[in-house]
Amino acid sequence: MSFKSFIKDKMFLTNLLIIGVGTTEIFLIPYRFGIFIKLYLPIAIFTLYLIGLSVEYFTKRNFYEKIFANLECLEEKYLISEIIKKPNFTEGILLKEVLEDVDKSMHENVNKYKYMRRRL
């Protein structure tokens, strides 16, 4: 996962944040707040947003890098679901569940063909 593709996926949210902060600043114009307050609010909001994005990016990047590294080491690639540690974010949990279901389905198909072969 590249940082560029991650940011590209987050552009919609980023644009909404910019619109929200811009709207807030427009509503603050008639009030006689000091320049410090008018600058502090958007800077604080964007800083917190960037910290959140960074944490999310590094969490996901580390998870996917481990998956690809483990996948390269495996001869039987279908076993990847068994060696992935449970992630701590929803997207990763869903991916692990999908991989486990695919693995289970593959095992059931193999067992079905083994059973059919024994009957012949």
Backbone torsions as a table, in degrees:
resi	resn	phi	psi	omega
1	MET	NA	118.6	178.3
2	SER	-88.9	153.5	179.6
3	PHE	-63.0	-36.6	179.9
4	LYS	-62.0	-44.7	179.4
5	SER	-69.5	-34.4	177.2
6	PHE	-63.2	-47.1	179.8
7	ILE	-64.9	-38.5	178.3
8	LYS	-60.2	-39.3	176.8
9	ASP	-67.0	-26.2	-177.2
10	LYS	-95.7	6.6	-176.5
11	MET	-62.3	-39.3	179.9
12	PHE	-60.5	-47.8	178.9
13	LEU	-63.4	-40.5	179.6
14	THR	-63.6	-43.2	177.8
15	ASN	-63.0	-40.4	176.4
16	LEU	-62.3	-40.3	178.0
17	LEU	-63.1	-44.3	179.5
18	ILE	-61.5	-43.1	178.3
19	ILE	-63.4	-42.9	179.3
20	GLY	-63.1	-44.0	179.3
21	VAL	-67.9	-40.9	177.6
22	GLY	-60.9	-43.2	178.2
23	THR	-63.0	-42.3	178.3
24	THR	-60.6	-43.9	179.7
25	GLU	-64.1	-37.9	178.0
26	ILE	-63.6	-41.5	179.2
27	PHE	-69.0	-21.6	178.9
28	LEU	-83.2	-13.5	-176.6
29	ILE	-55.4	-47.9	-176.9
30	PRO	-68.6	-17.1	-177.5
31	TYR	-89.7	149.8	-175.5
32	ARG	-92.9	55.6	172.7
33	PHE	-79.5	153.5	176.8
34	GLY	-70.2	162.3	-179.9
35	ILE	-61.3	-29.8	178.9
36	PHE	-58.9	-47.6	-179.1
37	ILE	-64.7	-43.4	-178.2
38	LYS	-66.3	-27.7	176.1
39	LEU	-88.5	-35.3	-176.5
40	TYR	-63.6	-44.2	-177.0
41	LEU	-57.0	-55.0	-179.2
42	PRO	-66.8	-35.9	179.6
43	ILE	-65.5	-43.8	179.0
44	ALA	-63.8	-44.0	-179.2
45	ILE	-63.2	-47.5	-179.7
46	PHE	-66.3	-36.4	178.2
47	THR	-63.8	-46.3	178.6
48	LEU	-63.7	-38.9	177.9
49	TYR	-62.6	-44.9	179.6
50	LEU	-65.5	-36.5	176.3
51	ILE	-63.9	-45.2	178.1
52	GLY	-61.2	-43.8	177.6
53	LEU	-62.1	-41.9	-179.2
54	SER	-63.2	-45.8	179.2
55	VAL	-61.3	-45.2	179.1
56	GLU	-61.9	-44.9	-179.2
57	TYR	-60.7	-50.0	-176.5
58	PHE	-67.7	-34.3	176.4
59	THR	-62.5	-50.0	-178.5
60	LYS	-68.6	-41.9	179.9
61	ARG	-59.7	-45.4	179.4
62	ASN	-62.5	-41.9	179.0
63	PHE	-60.7	-49.5	-177.0
64	TYR	-71.3	-33.4	176.1
65	GLU	-63.8	-39.8	177.3
66	LYS	-64.6	-40.1	178.4
67	ILE	-60.6	-49.2	-178.4
68	PHE	-65.6	-38.1	178.0
69	ALA	-65.3	-43.3	178.3
70	ASN	-66.7	-36.2	-179.3
71	LEU	-65.0	-37.7	178.3
72	GLU	-65.3	-31.3	-177.4
73	CYS	-80.7	-18.8	-175.1
74	LEU	-86.0	137.0	172.0
75	GLU	-81.5	-43.2	176.7
76	GLU	-96.2	94.6	-173.9
77	LYS	-61.4	-26.0	-178.7
78	TYR	-66.8	-11.8	179.6
79	LEU	-85.0	2.6	-176.0
80	ILE	-58.1	-34.1	-177.6
81	SER	-65.7	-23.2	-178.4
82	GLU	-81.3	-20.5	-177.4
83	ILE	-107.1	-3.9	177.1
84	ILE	-76.5	128.4	174.4
85	LYS	-74.1	152.3	-179.2
86	LYS	-65.2	121.2	179.8
87	PRO	-75.0	166.7	-179.0
88	ASN	-110.3	24.2	174.6
89	PHE	-137.5	150.1	-169.2
90	THR	-58.5	-44.9	-179.0
91	GLU	-59.6	-41.6	178.7
92	GLY	-68.3	-39.3	178.0
93	ILE	-62.2	-43.8	178.3
94	LEU	-63.4	-41.8	178.5
95	LEU	-61.8	-43.9	179.0
96	LYS	-62.3	-41.6	178.4
97	GLU	-63.1	-41.5	178.7
98	VAL	-63.1	-45.9	179.5
99	LEU	-62.3	-39.5	177.9
100	GLU	-64.7	-40.4	177.9
101	ASP	-65.5	-40.7	178.3
102	VAL	-63.9	-43.5	179.2
103	ASP	-62.5	-44.2	179.1
104	LYS	-62.4	-43.5	179.3
105	SER	-63.0	-41.4	178.8
106	MET	-63.2	-42.6	178.3
107	HIS	-63.4	-40.4	178.5
108	GLU	-63.8	-40.5	177.7
109	ASN	-65.2	-43.0	178.3
110	VAL	-61.8	-44.9	179.2
111	ASN	-63.8	-36.8	178.7
112	LYS	-63.0	-44.2	179.2
113	TYR	-69.6	-34.6	174.8
114	LYS	-62.9	-44.0	179.3
115	TYR	-63.2	-44.8	179.5
116	MET	-64.5	-36.1	-179.8
117	ARG	-68.3	-39.0	178.7
118	ARG	-66.3	-31.3	-178.8
119	ARG	-73.8	-20.0	-179.8
120	LEU	-80.5	NA	NA
